[in-house]
Amino acid sequence: MRKSFVALLLAAVFWHPRQVPPAAADQAPPSPASVTHGGHPAHGMQHRFEHAEDWVRVFDDPARDAWQRPAEVVRLLALSPGMTVVDLGAGTGYFVHHLSPAVGAQGRVLALDVEPDMIRYLKERVAGERLGNVEARVVQPDDPGLPDGSVDRILVVDTWHHIGDRARYGKKLAAALKPDGFVMIVDFTKESKSGPPPEMRLGPEQVAADLAGGGLGAAAVEESLPEQYVVIGRKPP
Ligand SMILES: C[S@@+](CC[C@H](N)C(=O)[O-])C[C@H]1O[C@@H](n2cnc3c(N)ncnc32)[C@H](O)[C@@H]1O
């Protein structure tokens, strides 16, 4: 009963043949009372993402590729075989699919999320799809749990605004990077018709300032993702 209601609601809210984020990725499975802003929940910074099987219809909607442009995101990450890439706030694993082949059998994808049900779902998905280079782990909201100097890239899509003390968190990400590594944050612009509720959104300048507070040199980079921006933060030389 609940499942069919959710399917109906998601179909009604998200079925739009358009090329920009329909309900994009911060979005709402589901209760009518919680749905605002074109399908986004009225959520607090640290609201939970339970019931992964419901979220998968949003995060892994095949229509997402048209606006998310995952191939462009992967190109901007400049991955090569053997690298270790983190997907922070991995959700249901939309990006894991794209990251896994890019780093190859000798590389590693660390899919991290605070939500145990997302990690439960991800582990099942990764096993089912035999993505042998992917490891999914639950992390604490204020700590990615990464050893110093251990990773080449950290991808954060539609997740940065959920993090509390972002400068302190940025410092932990900076410490986890190898010398040539970088953090890449992808999120919705403040003007986007989709995305988190306006009061939750962070512009690229704020995100760059957060990363700078953590000791990274950060700036927005040129890209063509509709209604989104990409900020890259690097360790100073
Ligand atoms: C809007 S979803 C985006 C999922 C995925 N990045 C995507 O683009 O499909 C945000 C995800 O970040 C996770 N999250 C929120 N706060 C987090 C934190 N402090 N550390 C790691 N994951 C977090 C949530 O549980 C959720 O799965």
PDBQT file of the ligand as one rigid body, heavy atoms in Angstrom, charges set to zero:
ROOT
HETATM    1  C1  LIG A 301      20.735  14.577  -1.534  1.00  0.00    +0.000 C 
HETATM    2  S1  LIG A 301      21.522  13.052  -1.177  1.00  0.00    +0.000 S 
HETATM    3  C2  LIG A 301      22.691  12.954  -2.520  1.00  0.00    +0.000 C 
HETATM    4  C3  LIG A 301      23.122  11.541  -2.817  1.00  0.00    +0.000 C 
HETATM    5  C4  LIG A 301      24.143  11.398  -3.933  1.00  0.00    +0.000 C 
HETATM    6  N1  LIG A 301      25.326  12.205  -3.711  1.00  0.00    +0.000 N 
HETATM    7  C5  LIG A 301      23.553  11.719  -5.274  1.00  0.00    +0.000 C 
HETATM    8  O1  LIG A 301      23.914  12.756  -5.853  1.00  0.00    +0.000 OA
HETATM    9  O2  LIG A 301      22.713  10.936  -5.758  1.00  0.00    +0.000 OA
HETATM   10  C6  LIG A 301      22.528  13.460   0.218  1.00  0.00    +0.000 C 
HETATM   11  C7  LIG A 301      23.174  12.239   0.858  1.00  0.00    +0.000 C 
HETATM   12  O3  LIG A 301      24.162  12.684   1.790  1.00  0.00    +0.000 OA
HETATM   13  C8  LIG A 301      24.070  11.937   2.966  1.00  0.00    +0.000 C 
HETATM   14  N2  LIG A 301      24.649  12.756   4.044  1.00  0.00    +0.000 N 
HETATM   15  C9  LIG A 301      24.085  13.789   4.704  1.00  0.00    +0.000 A 
HETATM   16  N3  LIG A 301      24.954  14.307   5.596  1.00  0.00    +0.000 NA
HETATM   17  C10 LIG A 301      26.110  13.602   5.474  1.00  0.00    +0.000 A 
HETATM   18  C11 LIG A 301      27.392  13.661   6.117  1.00  0.00    +0.000 A 
HETATM   19  N4  LIG A 301      27.654  14.566   7.080  1.00  0.00    +0.000 N 
HETATM   20  N5  LIG A 301      28.341  12.751   5.755  1.00  0.00    +0.000 NA
HETATM   21  C12 LIG A 301      28.076  11.827   4.787  1.00  0.00    +0.000 A 
HETATM   22  N6  LIG A 301      26.882  11.708   4.161  1.00  0.00    +0.000 NA
HETATM   23  C13 LIG A 301      25.914  12.599   4.482  1.00  0.00    +0.000 A 
HETATM   24  C14 LIG A 301      22.582  11.623   3.111  1.00  0.00    +0.000 C 
HETATM   25  O4  LIG A 301      22.329  10.516   3.954  1.00  0.00    +0.000 OA
HETATM   26  C15 LIG A 301      22.199  11.371   1.655  1.00  0.00    +0.000 C 
HETATM   27  O5  LIG A 301      22.355  10.016   1.290  1.00  0.00    +0.000 OA
ENDROOT
TORSDOF 0
